[in-house]
Amino acid sequence: MPRSVNSVASRARRKKMLKYAKGYWGRRKNVWTVAKNAIEKGWQYAYRDRRNKKRTFRRLWITRINAATRLEGLSYSKFMGQVHKENVELNRKVLADLAMNHPDAFKAVVNAVK
């Protein structure tokens, strides 16, 4: 009995993966094994960096808050301790935005927790 291979499904599967490789350079866009490896590696980076993005933004916010509080004569840790003690319902993202774009409002928050 002859060997049965579903070449239609195999081709469709490969075409689907090659569609993901659109925009890649060189053989990464049209050679099946190279494209497949490049796509899978890209997906690994995307998965990892969706988590890393949260960390890097938190670090950025902390740096911005620290710089702004130093101008007011406080350290970041003392300021955040006071914020939690006074039950100020502002997260780091909002505080960093205030520090960067609305320094007067941030100064008011600092004075409120001092």
Secondary structure, DSSP 8 states (H G I E B T S, - for coil): ------HHHHHHHHHHHHHHTTT--GGGTT-HHHHHHHHHHHHHHHHHHHHHHHHHHHHHHHHHHHHHHHHTT--HHHHHHHHHHTT----HHHHHHHHHH-HHHHHHHHHHH-
